[in-house]
Amino acid sequence: MSYEHLEARIAAWAVTHPDICAIIAVGSQARGDADIWSDLDLMLLTHDRERYLESDWLHTFGTVWLMYKDSTLPGDPEWFVIYEGGLKVDIVLLQVEEPSSNLEIVLQRYPYQGVFGRGVKVLFDQSGQARSLPPRPAALSAPPSLSDFDHVVNGFLVEALTTAKFIARGDFWRAQHWLAYDLRPHLLRLMMWQAHGRDTWYNGRFLESWADPHVVAALPETFAIYERESLRTALRTLLDLCQLVGEDVAARFHFSYPLEAHRHITHHIDSLLEADGPST
């Protein structure tokens, strides 16, 4: 079975369920740039969302290897299903409160405009034909404010020192956590500001196409293995990139990068990590 077969089965099933207003595909399958690693991302719009909170209906489309239910960040239920052959389908359940004959108008009511704007493939529409809704020009983000910039840079430097202490102590699990969930997200935000005026997607998506090539080339060094020296290298590389990108952003938007604080903290981190410490 292929994703095309799955789409056809789901569309045919929807015809027999009057409560379903539409089923749309978003993401790479809708944009037309799916590759062999792409999943199928769907949104099911219905007048009776409660009906689909149980999982029985998901077996209609193929042999299920695994499924579980979670929720999107805005709070809508989302099913994650892996079908036979490793086909992964994500299905967000959207409640439709008011009847409308225009799917485009209905979609405007939901907090997924950034997703819809990339292009929508309509698999089923109770009031229309299967079709594609073309992508809209990406809305460019607002430039950073001084308080935004200070918050990100100062937060980065504080968390860098915390990470260094974890490494020095031999607390490598938390050091990895801070690198992944504090420092690299701060750097990503600076990189997006550095690329302000371009389409920077979200969460680092297609980063190689919009970020500074010199920064991208250094990123492998920011990913560490569970070992002291590797963690130290990742931290120092992140500190260097924070300064490099931060000074560029500061110059562009007429801010001031806290260079003296950066030097003091970097020197202190080096002193913490120069001494031999636990290796495991």
C-alpha positions, 0 to 999 in steps of 0.5 A: 500500500502507498500513501496514494492508496491511503488517501483514496481509501480515506476519501472514499470512507468520508463519503459515507459519513455525513458528519464529516465536512472535509478531509485535507492533507497538509505538509509535504504531501500537499505541497507536492515535494514529498520524498521517501521519508515524508509522512501523511499529515491530515486534518479531519473536519467534522460536526461530531469530533467526539465520535473519532476520539475512539480508535476503531475507525482507524482500522478501516484504512489498513492494518495498524501496527501502532497508534496513539492519541495526543494533542496539537499545541493549540489543543486539538486531538491528534491521532498518530498511526503507523500502518503496515509497511511503515506508512505513518499518518497524523490526523488532527481532529477539528470540530466544525461548529457552524455550517458553511458551504465554503471550505476556505472560509471554514479553514480561516477559523483555525489557528493553523494558518501558517500550515494552511498557507503552505498549500492544502490538498483537499481529499474530500469536501462535502460541499465541493470537489477534491482539489488543491488550494494553492499556497499563499505568500509566507507571512514574514515575521516582525523584526526583533525588539531590543527586549527580545534580543536581550532576552535571547542573548542573556538567556543563552549566556546564563544557560551556557554557564549552567550547562558548563557546570553540568559538564564539569560535574559529570551530569552529562544527561542534563548537559545534553538536555540544556544543549538541545532544549535551551542553547540550540533553540536560542541560537536558532532564534538568532539565526532566524533574526539574522535571516530576517526578510526571508522565509525561515519556515519553523523549528529549523525546517529547511534551515540549510536553504535560508540560514547563513552558510558559515553558521550551517557549516559549524552546526555539526560541532554543536551536537555532542555525544555522551562524553565530556570532551564532546560536550565541551566542544559543543558548548564552546561552538555554540558560544562562538556562534552565539557571538557571531550571529548575535553581533550580526543581528545587533549591528543590523537592528542597531542593538548592542551585543553584551560582548564584555559579559560574553567574554567573562562568562566564556573565560569562566566556562573555560576555567571550569572545563579545563580541570579534569572531571568525571568522564562518565 
